[in-house]
Amino acid sequence: MSVTACQYEELKARLSGARRVAQPVQGSSLRPGLAGRQIIIGIDPSLRGTGYGVIRVTKPHPVVLAHGTIACPPGWPHSRCLLKIAQTLREITAKHHPTVCAIEGLFFAQNLQTALTLGQARGAALTVMAEAGLDIYEIAPRKVKQAIVGYGAAQKEAVTKMVQRLLQLSQAPAPDAADALAIALAHAQNTSRYTLSAPKKI
């Protein structure tokens, strides 16, 4: 396993008891005036129900700026669904000015058609995030559940309840929105603690 010079210095500082200094976000995602208040948009892509969640990383706990589901009726053709996904995410990005995007990573699908459809929705979302100039990171579903619930095979209900608790929401978010908020929270956890395995950037 290789370790970068920056990671080595951080590890040495931790072992010596020194306080670790937070590193700035790399790339174009940190915009002027937004330093110290990172805004993360989490996306759970799906053709018929793409979940999104936007959080601001603050202390003592993150604050929710927006969350919801981009729902498309079963009768809509794929092209119309992809357009709605792109348009809605573009509007959300313009309104809340996220500094980074976290999206659910690919998972094994036995059904080829399901995999292709998911890939289309994912592509529409990625295009909008890249268009906005955001750094984009993907997190595997099991890692999201591990970060939020502490168990990689947790049920959706457990994830939703923990998201509601962590974000101090008065009501439980819809399932797809809860997954998106969980993705954003998982990314916030990954970037706020020391780790030798950096999140996967795409």
N, C-alpha and C positions, 0 to 999 in steps of 0.2 A: 504494500500500500504506500503510495507517494503522498508527501505532505508539502504544501507550498511554504515559502518563506514566511508569508503572513500568518499562516496557520501555526507554524512552529513558534513564532514569537508570541502568539496568543496563548499557546499551550505552556510555554515557559513562564509567561506572566502569571497564569493561573496556578501553576505549581509553586511559584514563589510567594503566592498570596496577594499579588498585586491585583488591583481592580482592572478588569478588561475595559478598554475604551471602545465604544461602538464604532464600527466602520461605516462610512457613507455608502448608500446604495449606488452600485455601479451602473453605468449606462445612462440612457436618456430618461429613465423613469422618474428621477428625482428632479422636480421642476423648481425654479427659483421661488423662494418664499415658502416652500413646503417642507423644508428640512426639519426633522424632529417630529413631524406629524404625518407619518406614512398612511396613505389611504390605499387599501387593498380591495380589488374587486375579485370575488371568487365566482367561478362559472362551472356549472354542472350541465354539460351540453346534452341535448336530446332534441330530436326533430319536432316532437309534439309538445314537449314541456321542458324547455331550458330554464334551469334555475339560476338565479344570480343573487349575489349578496355583496354589499359594499360596507366596509368597516373602516373606522379611523382608529389607528393604534394609539391609545392613550393610557394613562394610569389613573386609577388602579385596574381598570379593565377596558377593553375596546368598546367603542361606541358604534352602533349600527346607524348608517346613513340611509340605506335603502335595501330592500330585498323583495323578491317576488318570483313569479314564474311567467315565462313567455309562452303562453299556451296557443297551440294551433289546432283547430278542429280536424278530425280524421278525414273529412272530405276535401281538405285543401291539398293541392298538388305540392310536391316537395319544393318546387321553385318558390312558391308563395310563402311557405314556411321559412325557408332560408332567408328570404327577403325580410320577413318580419323579425327574425332573430337578429339580423344585421342592423336593421333600422332601430330596434329597441335598444340594443347594446350601444349603438352610436349615441342615442339620446341620453342614456344613463351616464356614459363616459363624459359627454359634454356638460352635464349638470353637476356631477360630483367630482370630476377631475382626479380619478385614481392615479396613484404613482406607480403601481405595479399590478400585474394580473396573475392570479393563480387558477389553474384549470385542472379538472380531474384528468388523471393520466389514462392511457388506453388500458383496457382489460380484455381478457380472452373471451371471445364470443363464439359459441358453437354454431350459431346461425350466421352465415355469410351476409345475408341481406340485412340483418340487424347491424352487423359491423359496418357495412357500407353506409347505411342510413345515419348511424351515429357519427361516422367520419365526415359526412356532409355537414351536419350541424356543428361539429367541432371546427371544421374548416371555416365556416361562416363566422364563428365567434373569434377564432384566431386572426382572421383577416382584419376585423374591426379593431382588435387590440393592437395589432401591429401597425395599423393605419394611424392609431392614436400615439404611436411612438413608445408604447409601454414595454418594459421587460416582462417576459412571460415565463412562468414556471409551471411545471406540471407535477402533480402529486398523485401517487397511486392510491386507489380507493382504500386499500388495507392500511396504508400509512396514515390516511386521514382519520380513519376510525381509531387507530392506535393512539394518535395524538389527542383526539377529543374524548374518547371513552376509555382508552387504556386497553382495548381489546380489538384486534384486527378483523375479527369476524362478527362484530357487534351488529345488532339489528338496527334498521332505520329508525325505529321508535326511540331506541336508546340514544342515538345520535341527535335526534330532534330535541329530546328532553335536555341533554347536556348542553346543546347549543343555546337553548332558551335560558338555562341556568347561567352559563358563562357570560352571556350578553345581557342578562337581567331583563329579558323581554317579558312583558305582561302576558302575552299570548304566545303559544307555540307557533312557529312559522310553518308554512306549507312544506311538505316533504322535500320537493325539489329545491325550494329556497333554503331550507335547513341544510341540505347537502352543500349548497354553494357557500353558505355562511361557514360551515364546518371546514371547507377547503381554504377559505380566507383565514380562518383562525389557525389552521394547521400551518399555513405559510408564515403567519405572524410568530408562531412558536418556533418554527425552524430557524427564522432569521434573528430571533432575540436571544437564543442560547448558543453556546459554543458547540460546534459539531464538525467532525472531520469529513462528513459526507454532505456536501452542499446540495441544496435543492437543484433538481434538473431544470436547466434553462433551455427553452426551445425558441 
